[in-house]
Amino acid sequence: MEVCERVFGLAVVTSVLCVGSVLGKYVKGIVDTKEDWVFLTRFCFLTDFGRLDFRFRYPKSRCCQNILLYFDDSSQWPAVYKRPDKNCYQKEAVLRPENNQVINLTTRYTWSGCEVEGEGPDEILSCVGGRSFRSVRERWWYIALSKCGGDGLQLEYEMKLTNGKSFWTQHFSADEFGILETDITFLVIFSMVFTLSCYFAYTLKGRQLFHTTYKMFMAAAGVEVLSLLFLCIYWGLYARDGVGSYKSLKILGKLLFSVSFLIFLLMLILLGKGFTVTRARISHSGSIKLSSYMTVYTITYIILFIYEAEVTAPSCTAAPLKRANARCQRHTQRGDVISRK
């Protein structure tokens, strides 16, 4: 019962500590590079509800820069991303001007919403506007910045990317639909499992049958509940404003899931060896083998966890297009249009 009390207490404390106010949904950043073409962000828009609202600022002396909107057709983003054989002009050439895929950040281009702020050498071009996306299917859109033949790029940007106005879809890319609902469902299920395990633990303790393997099962279930709790809080805050300021919650949730998985794996191995079922102890050689295996497995798991978080490129196309039941797939079809409104 001590395991139940500790997990419940930790859940209550962390829930209280994680409540806070967060600002609006923005992808923010500052670009200052000698390159003439850089990737900014990506998003998977719905067929009729995709919306991009933007605010760009840069010195007028660094004019004129372009925002490029690529989609996942084989002739567009895959044709320019990680293609050192293509220069900036060739990367711009794959875009379709009739689809409004280029936003020229100058006062001459009315639809960019650019205005000059300040005077003299301190003049700043401030561009505020938006675009609506309409396509035949849910589709990945990639946003890049360019200034071909110039002296580099300098830009401060803020972008809001949304799908409709529903709480469950507005701030989520189409490939992320269902994450919050799924986490909430499994949180309820695992909470029920953990509650029942606490009840049976009380019964087993009275019969002096509260064995180590059952304690490991309870620990795995309890840590899984905490993991789902953190993930639900993170995705709930993200669904509310699209920022997800407490990104540490997401990382902590994934770490706790990993801990739960490793505990459960160790429990299954021990049960497979008959521990607490047909034998009360593990042999010395068996303990060494088991320790070695779990150590190697844990180290490998940690390496892959870090690799996924740090090495995986946010602008790659292959992995996301295979997820979420192929919601966002590659299609070479006509009808993909960006509205200037």
C-alpha positions as CSV (number, residue, x, y, z in Angstrom):
1,M,0.0,0.0,0.0
2,E,3.0,2.3,0.5
3,V,3.5,2.2,-3.3
4,C,0.0,3.4,-3.9
5,E,0.2,6.2,-1.4
6,R,3.6,7.5,-2.8
7,V,2.4,7.5,-6.4
8,F,-0.9,9.2,-5.5
9,G,0.9,11.9,-3.5
10,L,3.4,12.5,-6.2
11,A,0.6,12.8,-8.8
12,V,-1.3,15.4,-6.6
13,V,1.8,17.5,-6.0
14,T,2.9,17.6,-9.7
15,S,-0.6,18.4,-10.8
16,V,-0.7,21.4,-8.6
17,L,2.7,22.6,-9.6
18,C,2.0,22.3,-13.3
19,V,-1.0,24.7,-13.5
20,G,-0.2,28.0,-15.0
21,S,-1.1,30.6,-17.6
22,V,0.4,30.5,-21.1
23,L,0.3,33.0,-23.9
24,G,-0.9,32.5,-27.5
25,K,0.3,29.9,-30.1
26,Y,3.3,31.0,-32.0
27,V,6.4,29.6,-33.7
28,K,9.0,32.2,-32.8
29,G,12.5,32.6,-33.9
30,I,15.3,34.8,-35.2
31,V,17.3,34.1,-38.4
32,D,20.7,35.7,-38.9
33,T,22.8,33.7,-41.3
34,K,25.0,34.1,-44.4
35,E,23.0,31.5,-46.2
36,D,20.5,32.5,-48.9
37,W,17.9,29.8,-48.1
38,V,16.8,28.3,-44.8
39,F,14.0,26.1,-43.5
40,L,11.8,27.6,-40.8
41,T,9.0,25.2,-39.8
42,R,6.4,22.8,-41.1
43,F,2.7,21.9,-40.5
44,C,0.2,19.5,-41.8
45,F,-3.0,21.4,-42.7
46,L,-6.5,20.0,-43.1
47,T,-8.2,20.2,-46.5
48,D,-10.3,23.4,-45.9
49,F,-9.4,24.7,-42.4
50,G,-5.6,25.4,-42.6
51,R,-4.6,28.9,-41.5
52,L,-1.2,30.7,-41.2
53,D,-1.0,34.0,-39.5
54,F,2.4,35.7,-39.5
55,R,4.4,38.7,-38.3
56,F,7.8,39.3,-39.8
57,R,10.3,42.0,-39.0
58,Y,13.7,42.8,-40.5
59,P,15.9,45.9,-41.3
60,K,14.9,47.6,-44.6
61,S,18.6,47.7,-45.5
62,R,18.4,43.8,-45.8
63,C,15.6,43.9,-48.3
64,C,14.2,42.0,-50.0
65,Q,13.5,38.6,-48.5
66,N,10.8,36.0,-49.5
67,I,8.7,33.5,-47.5
68,L,8.4,30.3,-49.5
69,L,5.5,27.8,-49.0
70,Y,6.3,24.3,-50.2
71,F,4.0,21.3,-50.0
72,D,4.9,17.6,-49.9
73,D,4.5,16.9,-53.6
74,S,7.6,15.1,-55.0
75,S,8.2,18.0,-57.3
76,Q,8.3,20.5,-54.4
77,W,9.8,19.9,-50.9
78,P,11.5,16.6,-51.6
79,A,13.0,18.2,-54.7
80,V,14.8,21.0,-52.7
81,Y,15.4,19.7,-49.1
82,K,18.9,18.5,-48.6
83,R,19.8,19.0,-52.2
84,P,23.2,20.7,-52.3
85,D,23.3,20.4,-56.1
86,K,20.5,23.1,-56.3
87,N,21.1,26.7,-55.7
88,C,18.6,29.2,-54.2
89,Y,17.1,30.2,-57.6
90,Q,16.5,26.6,-58.5
91,K,14.8,26.0,-55.1
92,E,12.5,28.9,-55.8
93,A,11.8,27.8,-59.3
94,V,9.8,24.7,-58.2
95,L,7.1,26.8,-56.6
96,R,3.9,27.7,-58.4
97,P,3.2,31.4,-58.4
98,E,-0.4,30.9,-59.3
99,N,-0.9,29.2,-55.9
100,N,0.5,32.2,-54.0
101,Q,3.4,30.1,-52.7
102,V,5.8,33.1,-52.5
103,I,5.3,36.0,-50.1
104,N,7.6,38.9,-51.1
105,L,8.3,40.8,-47.9
106,T,8.2,44.3,-49.3
107,T,5.8,47.2,-49.4
108,R,5.5,46.7,-53.2
109,Y,3.7,43.4,-52.6
110,T,0.4,44.4,-51.1
111,W,-0.6,41.0,-49.9
112,S,2.5,40.8,-47.6
113,G,1.1,43.4,-45.3
114,C,4.5,45.1,-45.0
115,E,4.9,48.6,-43.6
116,V,8.0,50.7,-42.9
117,E,8.6,51.5,-39.2
118,G,11.2,54.0,-38.0
119,E,13.3,56.5,-39.9
120,G,16.7,56.7,-41.5
121,P,19.1,53.8,-41.0
122,D,16.9,52.3,-38.4
123,E,14.0,51.7,-40.7
124,I,12.3,48.3,-40.2
125,L,10.0,46.4,-42.5
126,S,7.1,45.0,-40.4
127,C,4.9,42.5,-42.3
128,V,1.7,41.3,-40.7
129,G,-0.8,39.1,-42.6
130,G,-2.1,35.6,-43.1
131,R,-2.8,32.8,-45.6
132,S,-5.5,30.2,-45.8
133,F,-4.7,26.7,-47.2
134,R,-7.0,24.6,-49.2
135,S,-6.1,21.3,-50.8
136,V,-7.6,18.0,-52.0
137,R,-6.2,16.2,-49.0
138,E,-4.5,16.8,-45.7
139,R,-1.1,17.9,-46.7
140,W,2.3,18.8,-45.2
141,W,3.4,22.4,-45.9
142,Y,7.0,23.6,-45.3
143,I,7.9,27.2,-44.8
144,A,11.3,28.5,-45.8
145,L,13.1,31.9,-46.1
146,S,15.1,33.0,-49.0
147,K,17.1,35.9,-50.6
148,C,18.8,34.7,-53.6
149,G,22.0,36.4,-54.6
150,G,22.0,38.6,-51.5
151,D,24.3,39.1,-48.5
152,G,22.5,36.6,-46.2
153,L,19.3,36.5,-44.2
154,Q,18.1,38.4,-41.1
155,L,14.6,38.0,-39.9
156,E,12.5,38.0,-36.7
157,Y,9.4,35.9,-37.2
158,E,6.3,34.9,-35.4
159,M,3.8,32.4,-37.0
160,K,0.5,30.9,-35.9
161,L,-0.5,27.7,-37.6
162,T,-4.0,26.3,-37.0
163,N,-6.5,23.7,-38.2
164,G,-10.0,25.0,-37.7
165,K,-11.4,26.2,-34.4
166,S,-12.1,23.0,-32.5
167,F,-10.3,22.5,-29.2
168,W,-9.2,19.0,-30.3
169,T,-7.8,20.1,-33.7
170,Q,-7.0,23.9,-33.8
171,H,-3.4,23.9,-32.7
172,F,-2.5,20.4,-33.8
173,S,-0.9,19.4,-37.0
174,A,-3.1,16.9,-38.8
175,D,-0.6,14.1,-38.1
176,E,-1.1,14.8,-34.3
177,F,-4.8,14.4,-34.2
178,G,-6.0,12.0,-31.6
179,I,-2.9,12.2,-29.4
180,L,-4.7,14.0,-26.5
181,E,-7.8,11.8,-26.7
182,T,-5.7,8.6,-26.8
183,D,-3.6,9.7,-23.8
184,I,-6.8,10.6,-21.8
185,T,-8.3,7.2,-22.6
186,F,-5.3,5.3,-21.5
187,L,-4.9,7.5,-18.4
188,V,-8.4,6.4,-17.3
189,I,-7.7,2.7,-18.2
190,F,-4.3,2.6,-16.4
191,S,-5.7,4.5,-13.4
192,M,-8.4,1.8,-13.0
193,V,-5.7,-0.9,-13.4
194,F,-3.6,0.8,-10.7
195,T,-6.5,1.2,-8.4
196,L,-7.5,-2.4,-8.7
197,S,-3.8,-3.5,-8.2
198,C,-3.8,-1.5,-4.9
199,Y,-7.0,-3.3,-3.8
200,F,-5.5,-6.7,-4.5
201,A,-2.2,-5.7,-2.9
202,Y,-4.1,-5.0,0.3
203,T,-5.6,-8.5,0.1
204,L,-2.3,-10.2,-0.8
205,K,-0.5,-8.4,2.0
206,G,-3.0,-9.8,4.5
207,R,-2.2,-13.3,3.2
208,Q,1.5,-12.6,3.2
209,L,1.6,-13.2,-0.6
210,F,2.7,-9.6,-1.5
211,H,5.6,-10.8,-3.6
212,T,8.4,-8.7,-5.3
213,T,7.1,-9.4,-8.8
214,Y,3.6,-8.0,-7.9
215,K,5.3,-4.9,-6.4
216,M,7.2,-4.4,-9.7
217,F,3.9,-4.7,-11.6
218,M,2.4,-2.0,-9.3
219,A,5.4,0.2,-9.7
220,A,5.2,-0.1,-13.5
221,A,1.5,0.7,-13.5
222,G,1.9,3.6,-11.2
223,V,4.8,5.1,-13.2
224,E,2.7,4.7,-16.4
225,V,-0.1,6.6,-14.8
226,L,2.3,9.4,-13.9
227,S,3.7,9.3,-17.4
228,L,0.2,9.7,-19.0
229,L,-0.7,12.3,-16.5
230,F,2.2,14.5,-17.5
231,L,1.5,13.9,-21.2
232,C,-2.2,14.8,-20.8
233,I,-1.3,18.0,-18.9
234,Y,1.2,19.0,-21.6
235,W,-1.1,18.2,-24.6
236,G,-4.0,19.8,-22.8
237,L,-2.1,23.1,-22.4
238,Y,-0.9,22.8,-26.0
239,A,-4.5,22.3,-27.2
240,R,-5.6,25.4,-25.3
241,D,-3.0,27.8,-26.7
242,G,-0.7,25.9,-29.0
243,V,2.5,26.9,-27.2
244,G,3.1,24.0,-24.9
245,S,5.3,26.1,-22.7
246,Y,5.9,23.3,-20.2
247,K,7.9,21.2,-22.7
248,S,9.7,19.6,-19.7
249,L,6.4,17.8,-19.0
250,K,6.5,16.1,-22.3
251,I,10.1,15.0,-21.8
252,L,9.3,13.8,-18.3
253,G,6.3,11.9,-19.5
254,K,8.4,10.1,-22.1
255,L,11.1,9.3,-19.5
256,L,8.5,7.9,-17.1
257,F,7.1,5.8,-19.8
258,S,10.5,4.4,-20.5
259,V,11.0,3.6,-16.8
260,S,7.7,1.9,-16.6
261,F,8.5,-0.2,-19.7
262,L,11.9,-1.2,-18.3
263,I,10.4,-2.2,-14.9
264,F,7.6,-4.2,-16.7
265,L,10.2,-5.9,-18.9
266,L,12.3,-6.9,-16.0
267,M,9.3,-8.3,-14.2
268,L,8.4,-10.5,-17.2
269,I,11.9,-11.8,-17.4
270,L,11.9,-12.7,-13.7
271,L,8.5,-14.4,-14.1
272,G,9.8,-16.3,-17.1
273,K,12.6,-17.6,-14.9
274,G,10.1,-18.7,-12.4
275,F,11.0,-16.1,-9.7
276,T,8.3,-16.0,-6.9
277,V,6.4,-18.8,-8.8
278,T,8.6,-21.9,-8.6
279,R,11.7,-20.5,-7.0
280,A,12.5,-17.9,-4.3
281,R,15.9,-16.9,-5.6
282,I,17.8,-16.4,-8.8
283,S,21.1,-18.2,-9.2
284,H,24.3,-16.2,-9.1
285,S,25.1,-16.7,-12.8
286,G,21.4,-15.9,-13.7
287,S,21.7,-12.6,-11.7
288,I,24.8,-11.6,-13.6
289,K,23.3,-12.4,-17.0
290,L,20.1,-10.6,-16.1
291,S,22.0,-7.5,-14.8
292,S,24.2,-7.4,-17.9
293,Y,21.2,-7.7,-20.2
294,M,19.2,-5.0,-18.5
295,T,22.2,-2.7,-18.3
296,V,22.9,-3.0,-22.1
297,Y,19.2,-2.7,-22.9
298,T,18.8,0.4,-20.7
299,I,21.9,2.1,-22.2
300,T,20.7,1.4,-25.7
301,Y,17.3,2.7,-24.9
302,I,18.7,5.9,-23.5
303,I,20.9,6.4,-26.6
304,L,17.9,5.9,-28.9
305,F,15.8,8.3,-26.7
306,I,18.4,11.0,-27.0
307,Y,18.9,10.3,-30.8
308,E,15.2,10.8,-31.4
309,A,15.1,14.0,-29.4
310,E,18.2,15.6,-30.8
311,V,19.2,14.1,-34.1
312,T,15.9,13.6,-36.0
313,A,15.5,16.6,-38.3
314,P,12.2,18.5,-38.0
315,S,12.0,19.1,-41.7
316,C,12.4,15.5,-42.9
317,T,9.4,14.1,-44.9
318,A,9.6,10.3,-44.7
319,A,8.8,9.6,-41.1
320,P,5.9,11.9,-40.5
321,L,4.2,10.8,-43.7
322,K,3.9,7.2,-42.4
323,R,2.3,8.1,-39.1
324,A,-1.3,8.8,-38.0
325,N,-2.8,6.3,-40.4
326,A,-1.3,8.0,-43.4
327,R,-3.3,11.2,-42.7
328,C,-0.8,13.3,-44.5
329,Q,0.4,11.5,-47.6
330,R,2.1,12.5,-50.8
331,H,-0.2,13.1,-53.7
332,T,0.5,14.7,-57.0
333,Q,-2.9,16.2,-57.6
334,R,-4.2,19.5,-58.6
335,G,-6.3,21.7,-56.4
336,D,-3.8,22.8,-53.7
337,V,-4.4,26.5,-53.3
338,I,-3.2,29.2,-50.9
339,S,-5.7,32.0,-50.3
340,R,-4.3,35.5,-49.6
341,K,-7.1,36.3,-47.1
